[in-house]
Amino acid sequence: MNASARLIDRIDGAFGGENRPGKIGVAVSGGSDSLALLHLLHDWGQVPLTAATVDHGLRKEAAGEAEMVAGLCKGLGIPHQTLHWQGWDGKGNLQAQARQNRYSLLADWARSESCDTVVLGHTMDDQAETFLMRLSRASGIDALAGMDGRIWRQNQRFDRPLLHIRRNDLRAYLSQRGVFWIDDPSNEDEKFDRIKARKALVHLEEIGLSPEDITHSMVNLSLAAMELRERARDIARDICKEISGDLVFDRTAFRRLNPDMQHRLFSKALMFVSCEPYPPRRDAMYEAEAAVIAGRNHTLHGCLILVSDMTVRITREFKAVERVTGATDAPWDTRWICEGPHASDLEIRALGEAVKDTPWRDTGAPRRSLMASPAIWRENTLISAPIAGFSEGWTAEATGCGNFADFLLSR
């Protein structure tokens, strides 16, 4: 079997047989990794494809690069769309914000195209770079186990079928096909941690530590991390309840856990309630955990942590959602689905201070929790607040991240 056939066989192993999706969306930047993935899927030829390029609006060359990808896709007979991000305000972590919005744009696009999955061109080299970056931050075992082959973002499945393939092998495949790729100049900019890690890997290979070696270690870490995740899931089933979108822990049982398991459950709970793909910063987590153990309320990651003698309740913070609006027939705050007599002049907003106009005390839920729950509005008139006991024919269910016990199995 030649090199190209081996690469295509990898694609078949990822998506063939019972794993075969009905339709695949391909995220294509114009770089070698994503272009190789596009061509490999095309050469495999078993599933309808559609492609998208995200133009972040940060480089003047990006529009031309997207047009190049569009032309290439046209030649392959693959529909293509350019997605535009215009959210950068010059503040915060550029790469983190770009990544988050890229997933959001791709998820919305994939749903509009009825894609079962969106495939990403991350490679073994990306895995090794990620390992070094996370190692420099003193990350725990889950993070050091590397990127998952399958993740969910914005309720959309994403797959990474190239995580065990080197970038040079993909470039050799493209060269054999006569396909040219674009080298992003930011790939040489050492102000980005990933580029520092990429350059460090060159020197590590010189002393015998290759991306293959790092990946093998990550696989071993991944097996150990899965054991811990399964243990966390079993514990959560015993000491945690999901109540109206909140997570409620038995505080006595939580305090008896070892610190590592407390940290694992707590950080995942914050991610679950906020639907954020990444946990809070380490120092912020330690501060919040100390507050819980001491019996103090706290806010973190867009969540409100309410501590009583018997429970630790993690709910959404009102300030995090007070400006979030949406149509009643679409997910609200990522995770809430409302069902009822939908109408074009209705919208979903947080209940807020209007909680006073509902029979909220009858629900047994804290007032501050209910303020952040979804409510149906017609302009300034409250139509329904299902979680606060004012249903009026409406229901609301927090389904965006599944159930917490199973969520604990994800990284």
PyMOL commands that set and color helices and strands:
alter all, ss='L'
color gray80, all
select helices_A, chain A and resi 3-15+17-19+32-44+62-76+94-112+124-136+141-144+167-177+185-188+193-206+211-239+251-256+259-274+282-294+318-321+352-357+360-363+367-371+386-388+404-407
alter helices_A, ss='H'
color red, helices_A
select strands_A, chain A and resi 24-27+49-55+80-84+117-119+150-153+156-159+240-243+246-250+298-300+303-307+311-316+336-339+347-350+374-378+381-384+395-398
alter strands_A, ss='S'
color yellow, strands_A
deselect
rebuild
show_as cartoon
